[in-house]
Amino acid sequence: MEYRYQQQVLDQLEKHGIRPRPTTRPELVREFVNDLYRYELRRLRDRLRRGEIPKAGYFDRVVELRRAYSVLALKPDQLVE
């Protein structure tokens, strides 16, 4: 089966280096993006624990990261046309 991803979704995915093929299931794409987002959150948390970033700005960085992964607000079937 082939899927036609929405152009705005493809643009968002491209920012993270993700280029799904027409045969890539939307569920798999969303799972991958979620895993990448969780990895970035863990990296941010680890930087906080090591003292590389101040605790005062941590929340703002988490919010910024969430905005960067706004495609996660969509369900898999919303990724495609």
PLY file of the C-alpha trace (Angstrom):
ply
format ascii 1.0
element vertex 81
property float x
property float y
property float z
element edge 80
property int vertex1
property int vertex2
end_header
0.00 0.00 0.00
1.19 3.52 -0.75
0.58 6.62 1.36
0.55 10.24 0.30
1.94 12.36 3.13
0.73 15.93 3.53
3.32 18.43 2.33
3.34 20.33 5.64
4.02 17.05 7.44
6.87 16.24 5.05
8.33 19.70 5.67
8.23 19.14 9.44
9.76 15.68 9.12
12.51 16.99 6.86
13.69 19.30 9.65
14.57 16.15 11.59
16.11 14.36 8.61
13.12 12.05 8.18
12.00 11.27 4.63
9.31 8.61 4.58
8.78 6.70 1.38
5.29 6.34 -0.05
5.30 2.76 1.25
6.22 3.77 4.82
3.31 3.29 7.19
2.23 6.49 9.02
2.26 4.56 12.32
5.93 3.74 11.81
6.76 7.36 10.97
5.01 8.63 14.11
6.72 6.01 16.29
10.10 7.02 14.89
9.45 10.72 15.48
8.28 9.95 19.02
11.44 7.94 19.71
13.59 10.78 18.37
11.72 13.30 20.54
12.17 11.14 23.64
15.88 10.79 22.86
16.20 14.58 22.62
14.35 15.00 25.93
16.71 12.55 27.63
19.72 14.38 26.21
18.36 17.66 27.53
17.72 16.14 30.96
21.23 14.69 31.04
22.71 18.09 30.17
20.76 19.58 33.07
22.05 16.91 35.45
25.64 17.54 34.35
25.18 21.24 34.99
25.66 22.22 31.35
22.41 24.17 31.30
20.83 26.16 34.13
17.77 24.78 35.86
16.02 28.13 35.44
15.91 27.77 31.65
15.18 24.05 31.51
11.40 24.35 31.20
11.71 26.81 28.33
14.02 24.42 26.50
11.55 21.57 26.96
8.75 23.73 25.53
10.96 24.73 22.60
11.77 21.09 21.93
8.08 20.18 22.03
7.34 22.88 19.47
10.06 21.49 17.24
8.24 18.15 17.28
4.75 19.56 16.72
4.03 16.78 14.24
3.51 14.54 17.28
0.23 16.32 17.93
-1.14 14.51 14.88
-2.48 10.96 14.83
-0.95 8.63 12.24
-3.94 8.91 9.91
-3.63 12.71 10.00
-0.12 12.54 8.53
-1.47 11.46 5.16
-3.97 12.89 2.71
0 1
1 2
2 3
3 4
4 5
5 6
6 7
7 8
8 9
9 10
10 11
11 12
12 13
13 14
14 15
15 16
16 17
17 18
18 19
19 20
20 21
21 22
22 23
23 24
24 25
25 26
26 27
27 28
28 29
29 30
30 31
31 32
32 33
33 34
34 35
35 36
36 37
37 38
38 39
39 40
40 41
41 42
42 43
43 44
44 45
45 46
46 47
47 48
48 49
49 50
50 51
51 52
52 53
53 54
54 55
55 56
56 57
57 58
58 59
59 60
60 61
61 62
62 63
63 64
64 65
65 66
66 67
67 68
68 69
69 70
70 71
71 72
72 73
73 74
74 75
75 76
76 77
77 78
78 79
79 80
